[in-house]
Amino acid sequence: MMDECPKRRRSIRLEGYDYSQPGGYFVTLCTRNRECLFGEISDGQMVLNEYGEIAREEWVRSERIRREIKLDEFVVMPNHIHGIIFFNDVGATGRSPLQLSKQHGPMKRSLGSLVAGYKSATIRRSIQIGCGITTSIWQRNYYEHVIRNETDLEEIREYIKNNPIKWLEDKNHPANINRMIRHRRGDRPVAPTNGRPETA
């Protein structure tokens, strides 16, 4: 699978795919600098803190305030959230959410609009409760994958369900991030992780 929290602002969309049509999407949002803001994993279970509860509540709330979407499996992890979203009659904006116009932003009733609204709501509530948060808690980019068929859907559902159990193997785990940084600097070799295989 691609890096689910890409650092570079580059298009990760399928060439030739019509993003205005209804469909399902696997979305990953990471916290700023992949800081563990939402809680911790204990015995294979995610234990949410106050910020994690906000992230979960606002994700669920998205379905109530947006008639065009249907939420499926999702999980809030210490420093990211995975979720499956189905659009009933309007899909993602045709422009990449990683390269939005500063004047217009994401089109209404789109994947980009949903993510922007979700981030805004969680940031606002997180700032309100204090504890030192005064700015965005999210990484600017987000990862999305078009769900192509039933097999793809079931594999992603299993990946999401098993995410807390496999936290120590997750590429977003702080220890794995640090190992990758050292590897890129040439400090030492890094052992491969057993994340979900590439589906694109």
N, CA, C and O of each residue as an XYZ file, in Angstrom:
800
protein
N       0.839     -1.194      0.000
C       0.000      0.000      0.000
C       0.873      1.242      0.000
O       1.985      1.244      0.528
N       0.343      2.301     -0.605
C       1.063      3.564     -0.617
C       1.204      4.106      0.788
O       0.510      3.679      1.711
N       2.114      5.057      0.935
C       2.226      5.769      2.207
C       0.888      6.424      2.495
O       0.432      7.252      1.707
N       0.243      6.072      3.609
C      -1.099      6.553      3.881
C      -1.122      7.968      4.411
O      -2.197      8.553      4.536
N       0.030      8.537      4.727
C       0.100      9.925      5.157
C       1.200     10.609      4.369
O       2.245     10.938      4.929
N       0.983     10.831      3.068
C       2.040     11.365      2.229
C       2.485     12.751      2.676
O       1.657     13.596      3.015
N       3.793     12.981      2.675
C       4.339     14.261      3.092
C       4.404     15.240      1.929
O       4.298     16.449      2.134
N       4.576     14.732      0.706
C       4.703     15.610     -0.450
C       3.311     15.857     -1.043
O       2.452     14.976     -1.053
N       3.119     17.083     -1.534
C       1.841     17.440     -2.122
C       1.813     16.942     -3.554
O       2.184     17.664     -4.480
N       1.371     15.704     -3.733
C       1.332     15.099     -5.060
C       0.010     14.370     -5.230
O      -0.589     13.904     -4.261
N      -0.437     14.279     -6.487
C      -1.704     13.615     -6.758
C      -1.574     12.117     -6.513
O      -0.596     11.498     -6.934
N      -2.552     11.540     -5.837
C      -2.549     10.097     -5.600
C      -3.823      9.491     -6.167
O      -4.276      8.447     -5.698
N      -4.402     10.136     -7.172
C      -5.644      9.670     -7.758
C      -5.388      8.760     -8.956
O      -4.313      8.777     -9.555
N      -6.404      7.968     -9.287
C      -6.305      7.060    -10.415
C      -6.471      7.837    -11.719
O      -7.412      8.617    -11.864
N      -5.567      7.626    -12.656
C      -5.636      8.310    -13.932
C      -6.889      7.879    -14.694
O      -7.149      6.686    -14.852
N      -7.650      8.846    -15.158
C      -8.829      8.551    -15.945
C     -10.078      8.225    -15.143
O     -11.138      7.986    -15.723
N      -9.974      8.211    -13.818
C     -11.140      7.868    -12.990
C     -12.042      9.081    -12.823
O     -11.563     10.188    -12.576
N     -13.361      8.873    -12.960
C     -14.334      9.952    -12.823
C     -14.705     10.104    -11.356
O     -15.508      9.334    -10.829
N     -14.119     11.098    -10.700
C     -14.347     11.292     -9.274
C     -15.653     12.030     -8.970
O     -15.928     12.338     -7.811
N     -16.455     12.316     -9.991
C     -17.755     12.934     -9.742
C     -18.847     11.884     -9.568
O     -19.967     12.215     -9.179
N     -18.530     10.615     -9.854
C     -19.541      9.572     -9.752
C     -19.624      9.021     -8.333
O     -18.657      9.111     -7.576
N     -20.780      8.445     -7.962
C     -20.917      7.823     -6.645
C     -19.913      6.686     -6.490
O     -19.495      6.083     -7.479
N     -19.530      6.397     -5.259
C     -18.587      5.306     -5.045
C     -18.113      5.250     -3.619
O     -18.516      6.052     -2.777
N     -17.237      4.278     -3.355
C     -16.699      4.096     -2.018
C     -15.231      4.476     -1.964
O     -14.490      4.295     -2.929
N     -14.823      5.009     -0.814
C     -13.446      5.463     -0.637
C     -12.906      5.032      0.720
O     -13.603      5.085      1.733
N     -11.658      4.608      0.715
C     -10.925      4.326      1.946
C     -10.057      5.540      2.220
O      -9.208      5.901      1.404
N     -10.269      6.172      3.368
C      -9.605      7.441      3.684
C      -8.760      7.299      4.941
O      -9.167      6.654      5.908
N      -7.587      7.904      4.918
C      -6.718      7.962      6.092
C      -6.308      9.401      6.345
O      -5.801     10.075      5.448
N      -6.525      9.872      7.566
C      -6.087     11.198      7.988
C      -5.108     11.026      9.137
O      -5.383     10.287     10.082
N      -3.968     11.703      9.063
C      -2.957     11.622     10.114
C      -2.849     12.945     10.867
O      -3.100     14.017     10.316
N      -2.472     12.842     12.126
C      -2.268     14.037     12.921
C      -1.003     14.763     12.470
O      -0.139     14.187     11.808
N      -0.917     16.014     12.834
C       0.253     16.811     12.484
C       1.507     16.190     13.094
O       1.563     15.912     14.292
N       2.509     15.980     12.243
C       3.760     15.332     12.649
C       3.529     13.922     13.199
O       4.394     13.353     13.864
N       2.358     13.375     12.911
C       1.963     12.035     13.381
C       2.135     11.887     14.901
O       2.572     10.851     15.402
N       1.779     12.945     15.596
C       1.827     12.936     17.055
C       0.657     12.126     17.601
O      -0.459     12.225     17.092
N       0.906     11.331     18.628
C      -0.143     10.477     19.211
C      -1.028     11.318     20.129
O      -0.773     11.431     21.328
N      -2.069     11.902     19.546
C      -2.948     12.820     20.264
C      -4.225     12.167     20.771
O      -4.862     12.697     21.681
N      -4.617     11.024     20.201
C      -5.973     10.520     20.409
C      -6.096      9.414     21.456
O      -7.200      8.933     21.709
N      -5.005      9.009     22.056
C      -5.067      7.964     23.067
C      -3.958      6.957     22.877
O      -2.895      7.284     22.351
N      -4.208      5.713     23.309
C      -3.169      4.684     23.238
C      -3.784      3.314     23.008
O      -4.973      3.090     23.239
N      -2.939      2.410     22.548
C      -3.358      1.023     22.364
C      -2.999      0.240     23.610
O      -1.853      0.268     24.061
N      -3.988     -0.469     24.175
C      -3.771     -1.307     25.347
C      -4.399     -2.669     25.100
O      -5.605     -2.773     24.876
N      -3.565     -3.729     25.142
C      -4.038     -5.092     24.900
C      -4.803     -5.218     23.587
O      -5.832     -5.890     23.516
N      -4.290     -4.565     22.555
C      -4.893     -4.675     21.234
C      -6.158     -3.870     21.044
O      -6.851     -4.031     20.039
N      -6.474     -2.995     22.005
C      -7.675     -2.171     21.913
C      -7.284     -0.696     21.967
O      -6.371     -0.313     22.698
N      -7.984      0.122     21.189
C      -7.739      1.562     21.212
C      -8.481      2.185     22.383
O      -9.698      2.047     22.502
N      -7.737      2.877     23.251
C      -8.320      3.583     24.395
C      -8.273      5.075     24.080
O      -7.204      5.686     24.093
N      -9.428      5.651     23.800
C      -9.503      7.044     23.387
C      -9.384      7.992     24.576
O      -9.944      7.742     25.644
N      -8.648      9.079     24.376
C      -8.651     10.160     25.357
C      -9.686     11.197     24.911
O     -10.498     10.915     24.029
N      -9.668     12.364     25.496
C     -10.674     13.376     25.182
C     -10.610     13.812     23.722
O     -11.642     14.010     23.081
N      -9.396     13.960     23.202
C      -9.249     14.338     21.802
C      -9.698     13.198     20.882
O     -10.294     13.440     19.833
N      -9.414     11.971     21.277
C      -9.843     10.822     20.493
C     -11.358     10.702     20.432
O     -11.918     10.330     19.401
N     -12.019     11.019     21.538
C     -13.490     11.000     21.562
C     -14.048     12.048     20.611
O     -15.047     11.813     19.932
N     -13.398     13.204     20.566
C     -13.829     14.245     19.629
C     -13.685     13.751     18.193
O     -14.587     13.932     17.375
N     -12.546     13.127     17.891
C     -12.316     12.604     16.545
C     -13.373     11.577     16.161
O     -13.868     11.582     15.034
N     -13.719     10.696     17.096
C     -14.738      9.672     16.831
C     -16.117     10.295     16.688
O     -16.849      9.965     15.754
N     -16.483     11.190     17.598
C     -17.811     11.802     17.575
C     -18.047     12.606     16.296
O     -19.127     12.538     15.709
N     -17.045     13.363     15.865
C     -17.215     14.181     14.670
C     -17.253     13.322     13.408
O     -17.914     13.679     12.432
N     -16.547     12.192     13.424
C     -16.614     11.279     12.276
C     -18.033     10.732     12.138
O     -18.602     10.736     11.047
N     -18.591     10.268     13.235
C     -19.957      9.733     13.218
C     -20.956     10.832     12.848
O     -21.910     10.591     12.108
N     -20.730     12.019     13.361
C     -21.624     13.150     13.093
C     -21.651     13.503     11.607
O     -22.657     14.008     11.109
N     -20.553     13.243     10.895
C     -20.491     13.578      9.468
C     -21.646     12.950      8.695
O     -22.203     13.564      7.785
N     -21.998     11.727      9.063
C     -23.074     11.032      8.353
C     -24.435     11.671      8.640
O     -25.318     11.676      7.782
N     -24.597     12.206      9.843
C     -25.878     12.820     10.210
C     -26.109     14.151      9.502
O     -27.250     14.507      9.208
N     -25.041     14.882      9.229
C     -25.208     16.211      8.632
C     -24.985     16.204      7.118
O     -25.188     17.227      6.464
N     -24.572     15.071      6.556
C     -24.347     14.978      5.111
C     -25.160     13.809      4.548
O     -24.780     12.646      4.688
N     -26.265     14.137      3.920
C     -27.156     13.093      3.424
C     -26.551     12.296      2.283
O     -26.995     11.185      1.993
N     -25.531     12.863      1.628
C     -24.953     12.196      0.463
C     -23.983     11.082      0.821
O     -23.515     10.381     -0.077
N     -23.656     10.886      2.120
C     -22.665      9.876      2.467
C     -23.238      8.793      3.378
O     -24.238      8.993      4.067
N     -22.577      7.653      3.356
C     -22.852      6.543      4.262
C     -21.519      6.045      4.784
O     -20.642      5.671      4.006
N     -21.361      6.040      6.123
C     -20.114      5.574      6.722
C     -20.138      4.065      6.890
O     -21.187      3.467      7.129
N     -18.974      3.467      6.763
C     -18.809      2.029      6.953
C     -17.805      1.842      8.095
O     -17.811      2.614      9.053
N     -16.965      0.847      8.002
C     -15.968      0.567      9.041
C     -15.027      1.758      9.213
O     -14.636      2.394      8.235
N     -14.662      2.058     10.473
C     -13.661      3.089     10.735
C     -13.002      2.802     12.079
O     -13.526      2.048     12.899
N     -11.839      3.420     12.286
C     -11.145      3.281     13.562
C     -10.315      4.537     13.810
O      -9.653      5.053     12.909
N     -10.365      5.012     15.043
C      -9.490      6.105     15.471
C      -8.285      5.475     16.152
O      -8.427      4.745     17.133
N      -7.103      5.760     15.630
C      -5.857      5.243     16.168
C      -5.126      6.366     16.917
O      -5.575      7.511     16.872
N      -4.017      6.072     17.600
C      -3.332      7.128     18.369
C      -2.980      8.370     17.559
O      -3.070      9.486     18.072
N      -2.577      8.192     16.291
C      -2.171      9.354     15.503
C      -2.779      9.407     14.102
O      -2.300     10.145     13.241
N      -3.824      8.632     13.881
C      -4.500      8.693     12.585
C      -5.885      8.072     12.677
O      -6.230      7.428     13.668
N      -6.668      8.275     11.633
C      -7.982      7.663     11.555
C      -8.149      7.040     10.181
O      -7.829      7.657      9.165
N      -8.654      5.806     10.156
C      -9.011      5.124      8.915
C     -10.532      5.073      8.820
O     -11.209      4.877      9.829
N     -11.068      5.247      7.629
C     -12.507      5.119      7.477
C     -12.909      4.800      6.048
O     -12.212      5.154      5.097
N     -14.040      4.129      5.912
C     -14.643      3.848      4.610
C     -15.868      4.740      4.470
O     -16.715      4.800      5.361
N     -15.949      5.430      3.339
C     -17.050      6.352      3.073
C     -17.673      6.004      1.732
O     -16.966      5.813      0.743
N     -18.999      5.923      1.699
C     -19.724      5.734      0.448
C     -20.495      7.006      0.120
O     -21.207      7.546      0.967
N     -20.348      7.480     -1.121
C     -21.137      8.606     -1.598
C     -22.310      8.070     -2.405
O     -22.136      7.254     -3.309
N     -23.514      8.543     -2.065
C     -24.723      8.038     -2.705
C     -24.935      8.598     -4.096
O     -25.274      7.863     -5.024
N     -24.735      9.904     -4.241
C     -24.986     10.507     -5.552
C     -23.915     11.486     -5.996
O     -23.931     11.949     -7.137
N     -22.979     11.807     -5.101
C     -21.885     12.705     -5.453
C     -20.610     12.142     -4.869
O     -20.555     11.839     -3.678
N     -19.575     11.996     -5.698
C     -18.315     11.437     -5.224
C     -17.331     12.523     -4.860
O     -17.719     13.631     -4.491
N     -16.053     12.201     -4.967
C     -15.002     13.160     -4.625
C     -14.896     14.220     -5.707
O     -15.286     13.995     -6.853
N     -14.367     15.370     -5.336
C     -14.131     16.417     -6.314
C     -13.138     15.955     -7.369
O     -12.234     15.175     -7.073
N     -13.301     16.432     -8.598
C     -12.409     16.046     -9.681
C     -11.007     16.565     -9.506
O     -10.067     16.048    -10.111
N     -10.853     17.608     -8.664
C      -9.511     18.117     -8.375
C      -8.961     17.407     -7.153
O      -9.701     17.108     -6.216
N      -7.677     17.142     -7.160
C      -7.076     16.482     -6.010
C      -7.208     17.332     -4.766
O      -6.988     18.541     -4.832
N      -7.565     16.734     -3.613
C      -7.630     17.509     -2.377
C      -6.253     17.988     -1.934
O      -6.136     18.837     -1.051
N      -5.206     17.434     -2.559
C      -3.863     17.863     -2.207
C      -3.452     19.120     -2.972
O      -2.407     19.706     -2.693
N      -4.295     19.540     -3.957
C      -3.928     20.682     -4.783
C      -5.142     21.581     -4.987
O      -5.457     21.934     -6.124
N      -5.818     21.951     -3.932
C      -7.041     22.723     -4.018
C      -6.759     24.189     -4.331
O      -5.724     24.739     -3.955
N      -7.700     24.797     -5.024
C      -7.600     26.226     -5.290
C      -7.761     27.001     -3.988
O      -8.636     26.680     -3.182
N      -6.938     28.003     -3.775
C      -7.029     28.801     -2.560
C      -8.313     29.626     -2.541
O      -8.834     29.945     -1.472
N      -8.824     29.971     -3.726
C     -10.014     30.799     -3.796
C     -11.298     29.983     -3.645
O     -12.236     30.417     -2.976
N     -11.338     28.827     -4.254
C     -12.585     28.082     -4.315
C     -12.653     26.911     -3.341
O     -13.736     26.584     -2.856
N     -11.530     26.278     -3.046
C     -11.543     25.136     -2.142
C     -12.252     23.953     -2.768
O     -12.562     23.981     -3.959
N     -12.514     22.913     -1.988
C     -13.172     21.720     -2.526
C     -14.625     22.004     -2.864
O     -15.288     22.783     -2.179
N     -15.123     21.369     -3.928
C     -16.514     21.561     -4.297
C     -17.426     20.964     -3.230
O     -17.050     20.019     -2.536
N     -18.628     21.524     -3.107
C     -19.572     21.068     -2.110
C     -19.976     19.626     -2.375
O     -19.914     19.158     -3.511
N     -20.393     18.918     -1.318
C     -20.862     17.540     -1.409
C     -19.821     16.662     -2.085
O     -20.139     15.891     -2.991
N     -18.568     16.784     -1.637
C     -17.462     16.017     -2.205
C     -16.617     15.439     -1.081
O     -16.781     15.799      0.085
N     -15.716     14.543     -1.444
C     -14.807     13.965     -0.454
C     -13.919     15.043      0.156
O     -13.694     15.062      1.366
N     -13.415     15.942     -0.692
C     -12.576     17.020     -0.191
C     -13.318     17.921      0.780
O     -12.761     18.353      1.789
N     -14.594     18.206      0.467
C     -15.409     19.032      1.351
C     -15.659     18.341      2.682
O     -15.609     18.979      3.733
N     -15.926     17.039      2.643
C     -16.165     16.277      3.872
C     -14.935     16.302      4.774
O     -15.045     16.561      5.972
N     -13.772     16.035      4.202
C     -12.540     16.015      4.990
C     -12.248     17.390      5.578
O     -11.864     17.507      6.741
N     -12.435     18.440      4.758
C     -12.183     19.800      5.247
C     -13.116     20.142      6.404
O     -12.685     20.718      7.403
N     -14.399     19.787      6.270
C     -15.356     20.060      7.326
C     -15.064     19.276      8.589
O     -15.187     19.798      9.697
N     -14.673     18.007      8.418
C     -14.340     17.164      9.563
C     -13.132     17.709     10.311
O     -13.147     17.801     11.539
N     -12.098     18.066      9.583
C     -10.903     18.615     10.217
C     -11.228     19.897     10.964
O     -10.783     20.095     12.095
N     -12.006     20.770     10.329
C     -12.360     22.040     10.951
C     -13.108     21.831     12.269
O     -12.829     22.504     13.261
N     -14.066     20.887     12.271
C     -14.862     20.633     13.474
C     -14.006     20.068     14.606
O     -14.148     20.476     15.759
N     -13.120     19.132     14.277
C     -12.281     18.539     15.323
C     -11.262     19.532     15.859
O     -10.973     19.543     17.055
N     -10.718     20.366     14.981
C      -9.761     21.388     15.432
C     -10.446     22.365     16.377
O      -9.916     22.687     17.440
N     -11.627     22.835     15.986
C     -12.349     23.810     16.799
C     -12.653     23.256     18.186
O     -12.428     23.939     19.185
N     -13.155     22.040     18.258
C     -13.493     21.452     19.558
C     -12.244     21.159     20.387
O     -12.261     21.309     21.609
N     -11.162     20.741     19.731
C      -9.921     20.446     20.447
C      -9.322     21.696     21.065
O      -8.806     21.662     22.182
N      -9.392     22.807     20.328
C      -8.888     24.073     20.860
C      -9.728     24.521     22.051
O      -9.206     25.075     23.019
N     -11.036     24.276     21.970
C     -11.934     24.714     23.038
C     -11.635     24.052     24.379
O     -11.801     24.670     25.431
N     -11.190     22.785     24.342
C     -10.925     22.107     25.620
C      -9.534     22.429     26.158
O      -9.189     22.036     27.273
N      -8.731     23.148     25.361
C      -7.438     23.616     25.863
C      -6.360     22.562     25.827
O      -6.195     21.865     24.826
N      -5.622     22.440     26.925
C      -4.498     21.486     27.050
C      -3.384     21.781     26.064
O      -2.667     20.870     25.651
N      -3.229     23.038     25.683
C      -2.082     23.431     24.875
C      -2.294     23.422     23.379
O      -1.425     23.902     22.652
N      -3.406     22.901     22.878
C      -3.646     22.880     21.440
C      -4.198     24.226     21.004
O      -5.258     24.649     21.465
N      -3.478     24.901     20.114
C      -3.888     26.232     19.655
C      -3.919     26.333     18.138
O      -4.211     27.400     17.598
N      -3.623     25.244     17.444
C      -3.562     25.282     15.985
C      -4.051     23.948     15.437
O      -4.623     23.147     16.175
N      -3.835     23.709     14.172
C      -4.327     22.488     13.538
C      -3.713     21.242     14.168
O      -2.522     21.217     14.479
N      -4.526     20.216     14.352
C      -4.032     18.946     14.866
C      -3.784     17.957     13.735
O      -3.324     16.839     13.972
N      -4.092     18.371     12.496
C      -4.035     17.447     11.370
C      -2.904     17.750     10.406
O      -2.518     18.903     10.217
N      -2.380     16.697      9.802
C      -1.473     16.852      8.681
C      -2.266     17.434      7.518
O      -3.450     17.138      7.360
N      -1.628     18.246      6.720
C      -2.343     18.959      5.661
C      -2.948     18.013      4.628
O      -4.083     18.212      4.197
N      -2.213     17.007      4.236
C      -2.685     16.074      3.222
C      -3.553     14.977      3.815
O      -3.659     14.853      5.035
N      -4.164     14.198      2.968
C      -4.826     12.972      3.394
C      -4.719     11.943      2.274
O      -4.497     12.290      1.114
N      -4.879     10.693      2.633
C      -4.777      9.599      1.669
C      -6.174      9.077      1.364
O      -6.990      8.912      2.270
N      -6.451      8.817      0.088
C      -7.704      8.161     -0.269
C      -7.458      7.113     -1.337
O      -6.596      7.264     -2.203
N      -8.237      6.051     -1.253
C      -8.136      4.928     -2.180
C      -9.540      4.601     -2.677
O     -10.453      4.416     -1.872
N      -9.719      4.529     -3.979
C     -11.019      4.176     -4.548
C     -11.267      2.692     -4.345
O     -10.451      1.862     -4.745
N     -12.386      2.357     -3.727
C     -12.738      0.948     -3.512
C     -13.314      0.394     -4.812
O     -14.339      0.871     -5.300
N     -12.650     -0.608     -5.363
C     -12.961     -1.041     -6.720
C     -14.023     -2.119     -6.809
O     -14.795     -2.168     -7.766
N     -14.057     -2.991     -5.797
C     -15.014     -4.099     -5.873
C     -15.237     -4.662     -4.469
O     -14.673     -4.162     -3.495
N     -16.063     -5.706     -4.374
C     -16.410     -6.287     -3.091
C     -15.199     -6.889     -2.385
O     -15.070     -6.790     -1.164
N     -14.316     -7.509     -3.155
C     -13.109     -8.094     -2.561
C     -12.231     -7.020     -1.942
O     -11.726     -7.180     -0.831
N     -12.056     -5.937     -2.663
C     -11.283     -4.801     -2.160
C     -11.916     -4.273     -0.881
O     -11.214     -3.983      0.087
N     -13.232     -4.149     -0.874
C     -13.952     -3.636      0.292
C     -13.728     -4.516      1.515
O     -13.446     -4.011      2.602
N     -13.853     -5.827      1.341
C     -13.700     -6.744      2.471
C     -12.276     -6.729      3.008
O     -12.078     -6.815      4.220
N     -11.274     -6.621      2.126
C      -9.879     -6.560      2.567
C      -9.633     -5.290      3.390
O      -8.935     -5.328      4.403
N     -10.201     -4.184      2.956
C     -10.012     -2.923      3.672
C     -10.725     -2.961      5.015
O     -10.197     -2.468      6.012
N     -11.919     -3.542      5.050
C     -12.635     -3.684      6.324
C     -11.805     -4.473      7.333
O     -11.707     -4.097      8.501
N     -11.214     -5.562      6.873
C     -10.385     -6.379      7.765
C      -9.155     -5.620      8.217
O      -8.751     -5.704      9.376
N      -8.564     -4.880      7.297
C      -7.388     -4.070      7.638
C      -7.722     -3.067      8.743
O      -6.951     -2.899      9.688
N      -8.866     -2.406      8.621
C      -9.279     -1.421      9.619
C      -9.551     -2.099     10.958
O      -9.100     -1.621     11.999
N     -10.280     -3.202     10.937
C     -10.613     -3.906     12.172
C      -9.368     -4.373     12.914
O      -9.321     -4.341     14.144
N      -8.354     -4.809     12.158
C      -7.139     -5.363     12.762
C      -6.086     -4.310     13.086
O      -5.044     -4.633     13.656
N      -6.346     -3.062     12.732
C      -5.350     -2.014     12.928
C      -4.874     -1.892     14.371
O      -3.665     -1.812     14.592
N      -5.766     -1.875     15.366
C      -5.284     -1.778     16.761
C      -4.427     -2.967     17.180
O      -3.437     -2.797     17.892
N      -4.799     -4.170     16.743
C      -4.043     -5.370     17.094
C      -2.631     -5.316     16.512
O      -1.681     -5.804     17.124
N      -2.503     -4.722     15.331
C      -1.219     -4.684     14.632
C      -0.527     -3.326     14.771
O       0.282     -2.944     13.925
N      -0.845     -2.614     15.827
C      -0.282     -1.282     16.027
C       1.235     -1.271     16.032
O       1.848     -0.359     15.476
N       1.848     -2.264     16.647
C       3.313     -2.288     16.714
C       3.953     -2.438     15.339
O       5.113     -2.072     15.150
N       3.198     -2.977     14.370
C       3.703     -3.138     13.010
C       3.331     -1.966     12.113
O       3.816     -1.870     10.986
N       2.482     -1.084     12.598
C       1.958      0.014     11.789
C       3.068      0.994     11.424
O       3.891      1.356     12.266
N       3.085      1.420     10.160
C       4.100      2.372      9.717
C       3.962      3.726     10.416
O       4.903      4.519     10.432
N       2.784      3.986     10.993
C       2.574      5.236     11.715
C       2.915      5.148     13.199
O       2.820      6.144     13.916
N       3.309      3.971     13.663
C       3.759      3.835     15.052
C       5.046      4.648     15.228
O       5.940      4.560     14.386
N       5.158      5.435     16.302
C       6.349      6.288     16.482
C       7.668      5.546     16.340
O       8.613      6.080     15.759
N       7.753      4.321     16.861
C       9.004      3.571     16.771
C       9.348      3.257     15.321
O      10.515      3.321     14.934
N       8.340      2.916     14.514
C       8.580      2.608     13.106
C       8.909      3.860     12.313
O       9.707      3.814     11.377
N       8.295      4.980     12.684
C       8.623      6.253     12.034
C      10.081      6.611     12.295
O      10.800      7.016     11.381
N      10.513      6.461     13.540
C      11.905      6.775     13.888
C      12.883      5.863     13.172
O      13.940      6.306     12.721
N      12.523      4.564     13.067
C      13.403      3.633     12.346
C      13.510      4.023     10.877
O      14.587      3.953     10.286
N      12.389      4.432     10.292
C      12.422      4.825      8.887
C      13.258      6.078      8.681
O      13.984      6.194      7.694
N      13.153      7.011      9.611
C      13.969      8.230      9.516
C      15.450      7.889      9.575
O      16.248      8.415      8.799
N      15.817      6.991     10.514
C      17.228      6.593     10.626
C      17.688      5.877      9.370
O      18.822      6.046      8.920
N      16.782      5.068      8.803
C      17.126      4.338      7.581
C      17.380      5.303      6.433
O      18.327      5.131      5.665
N      16.534      6.315      6.321
C      16.703      7.291      5.245
C      17.988      8.084      5.408
O      18.584      8.527      4.426
N      18.418      8.264      6.672
C      19.685      8.965      6.918
C      20.876      8.045      6.735
O      22.021      8.499      6.714
N      20.608      6.746      6.600
C      21.683      5.798      6.437
C      22.299      5.324      7.729
O      23.399      4.772      7.731
N      21.582      5.540      8.863
C      22.135      5.161     10.165
C      22.193      3.648     10.342
O      23.181      3.113     10.845
N      21.135      2.964      9.929
C      21.075      1.520     10.112
C      19.969      0.952      9.229
O      19.050      1.681      8.854
N      20.038     -0.327      8.891
C      18.952     -0.928      8.113
C      17.685     -1.026      8.952
O      17.737     -1.100     10.180
N      16.555     -1.026      8.268
C      15.274     -1.102      8.959
C      14.541     -2.360      8.518
O      14.472     -2.663      7.326
N      14.005     -3.079      9.470
C      13.272     -4.301      9.146
C      11.935     -3.964      8.519
O      11.304     -2.983      8.913
N      11.484     -4.757      7.543
C      10.196     -4.485      6.904
C       9.071     -4.717      7.890
O       9.175     -5.564      8.777
N       7.975     -3.949      7.731
C       6.787     -4.140      8.543
C       5.780     -4.962      7.761
O       5.890     -5.128      6.546
N       4.805     -5.465      8.481
C       3.798     -6.320      7.831
C       2.477     -5.596      7.723
O       1.464     -6.058      8.249
N       2.481     -4.458      7.042
C       1.257     -3.700      6.851
C       0.395     -4.308      5.777
O       0.760     -5.329      5.193
N      -0.742     -3.702      5.505
C      -1.648     -4.200      4.487
C      -1.003     -4.070      3.126
O      -0.428     -3.022      2.832
N      -1.070     -5.104      2.267
C      -0.409     -5.069      0.974
C      -1.022     -4.016      0.064
O      -2.166     -3.604      0.253
N      -0.253     -3.588     -0.919
C      -0.699     -2.614     -1.903
C      -1.925     -3.120     -2.632
O      -1.960     -4.263     -3.088
N      -2.942     -2.259     -2.740
C      -4.148     -2.652     -3.473
C      -4.347     -1.828     -4.725
O      -5.195     -2.143     -5.559
N      -3.560     -0.771     -4.855
C      -3.734      0.092     -6.025
C      -3.112     -0.559     -7.239
O      -3.150      0.008     -8.331
